Amino acid sequence: MKVDLHIHSIYSDGVATIDQIARRAKERGLKVIAIVDHSVEHRRGITEEKLKKRQMEIERAKDVYGIEILSGIECGILPDGEIALPNFEFDIVIASIHDIMRTEEYYYRIKECLKKNGDRIHVLGHLHSEMFNCGRDFTQDVEIIDLLLEYDVALEINSLHHAPLIDFLDMCSNKPMKYSIGSDAHSVERVGDVDWCFEMARRFLKRGKLILNNI
């Protein structure tokens, strides 16, 4: 089933409306999409007031285009590993790093986030993004994999960031990982640009399962 579970709209830093996104998703044969605008730590992040308005538009688009549209959010991982999560009933919550920092801090934030919020997040977003290159520690990569499995959090395969890196995916190849698929689209043109994601899942996550079965 073709899905795209990481799309930004005009309610944060995207340039497409909910209707435009849904129309494009229908044209590209997507069955399920998720609108995951940035949370309040982002300078253009979505507030509780904007979430109510966005939800009304999501419900209208679902009726018009006949596809499933999940109401989600992408939270930045703060220095202490916490996330800023508005008071709203989300279908999917992604937690991601959006800054360049020292390698040790990068791993600290991610591991603390999984330990503190493993029951509140569904997906770890664009791990080891080429855009936010914070270095590598392969021992701590193993620790992250173990924490994802322990807290039943999905690893995102993200086509915009080409993340995770191939060698990290290879480390996951024999694990029963949950995974998510996302274009990280900020424009209508990139909605559904997920072929690379599905190819990576096919090659490296044969024992994995798409998160949709669990949310």
Buried (B, 14 or more C-beta within 10 A) or exposed (E): EBBBBBBBBBBBBBEBBBBBBBBBBBEBEBBBBBBBBBBBBBEEBBEEEBBEEBBEBBEBBBEEBEBBBBBBBBBBBBEEBBBBBBEBEBBBBBBBBBEEBEEEEBBBBBBBBBEBBBEBBBBBBBBBBEEBEBEBBEEBBEBBBEBBBEBEBBBBBBBBBBBBBEEBBEBBEEBEBBBBBBBBBBBBEBBBBBEBBBEBBEEBBEEBBBBBEEB
